[in-house]
């Protein structure tokens, strides 16, 4: 039996940090091709499994459409559809699915489960969101900024206003990887995890990206090239809703806060939005909103990612 090739997982945005600029260029090229309806089917016969413990609009749709565009196929499983829901271990599930599929995208409650699946699988595993990171979202975010800033991140500053959650964790690493300055404003009790901040600072030393953490939304927004926010109550945090809503008063991106940024600044939101909480209708639907481009770019960023991860032989591919 031939030796199994080394696989590449995407559990953290940092896993492909040196390759992000090239992935963004590939994604832009693919976006233009799709708009011309001339996408090349570069993954014919490839099969991607989607294991989702949480509901999804953009993540599921973008993965399924991307695989279809590339000539492959996506199979969707909720946790109830698999024996995982009846006690089969994550490791055993990974070993079985590795015999059928060419890759797995896993949307999970716990990062440890995504790591366990990747450790046992012989095919690439993609983190489609967990409680620690949301790397696929940040690829799309970086693509959106790359397009609007003409492919240059140097000298630009993004301000994050809100929760120190999984999206921010991936953003910290992604911004550092491409040399984008980042200012973060969160309530003190909802700051990002120190170990992620430390890793981002290490990446940023190589790219000359600065990182500033604080609690003042106005200070973060002042003079920024773009503002980014997310929901205050993420999936799994519903039991903390009242406490969170109280803590985040003053962190809403409204016209006043946007007015502190540069005149040509734009606003990012990974959606779904809780309108009237972290962002106002006037901003989300206004001329400075990039949220809809950002949502579309989930498809194009993930198309480039799938070509990168599944476009070379895998254990399942060789077995066939």
C-alpha positions, 0 to 999 in steps of 0.5 A: 500500500502506498504511503498516505500523503500528508494532509492539511487541516484548516482548524485555525486561520493561523494554519494557513497564515503564510498562504492567505495573500495567495488565497485571496488572489485566487478567490478574487480570480474565482469570483470574476470567473463565477460572475462570467459563469466560467468557473472551471470544475477543478474538483470533479468526483470530490466529496465534502462532508458537512457535519453541523451541530449548529444551524447555518445559512451562509456557511452551509450554502456557500460550501454546498454551492462551492463544491457544486461549482467545482464539479464535486459534491457536498453531503450535509449531516446534522449531528442527529443524522450520524451515529455521533448522536447515539454515542459513536465516538468522534474518532470512529466517525472520522475514521469511517468518513475518511474512507468515503470522503475527500474532506470534512467541514465541521461546525461544532460547539466545542473546539476540542471536538474539531481537533479530535475529528481532525486528529483521527481523520486521514482527510482534510478537516475544515473548522466551519465554526466552533467556540474558539474560532471561525476561520472561514468567516475571516477569510471572507472578511479579508477578501472583502477588505482586500477588494476595497483597499486594492489588495493592500493592508499595510497602513490600514486600521480595522476597529472591532467593536463588541464581544471577544468571541470566536470571530474576533479570535480568528480576526486577531490572527488573520489581521496579524497574518496579512499586516493589518493594524487592529484596534479592539474595544470590548467590555473588560469581562468579554475580552478575547482569550489571552493565549490567542492575543499572544499568538496574534502578537507573535504573528504581527511581529513578523508582518509589522501589524499593530494590535491595541486592546481596550474598552472604549468604542469611540477611541477604537473607531476614531480614524479607523478605515473600517469598523467590524461588529458581531452579535452580543449573544452568540449561539450557546450564550443565550443563558447570558442574554440579559447580562450581555445586553447590559454589558454591551450598552454603548458598543452599538455601531450607529451613525455617531460611532461611524462618524468618528471613523474616516469618511470613506470607512466601511462597516463589516458584520458577519451576520446574522445581525440583531438589528437595533442591538450591535448595529442600527438599521441605518448603518447596516443598510446604509451606503457604508455597509460592506456586510452583503459583499462580505456574505457573498465572499464566503462563497469565493473564499471557501472556493479557493480554500477547497481548491487548496485543500482538496485539489491534491490526492488524499487518502480517500482519493488514492483508495479509489 
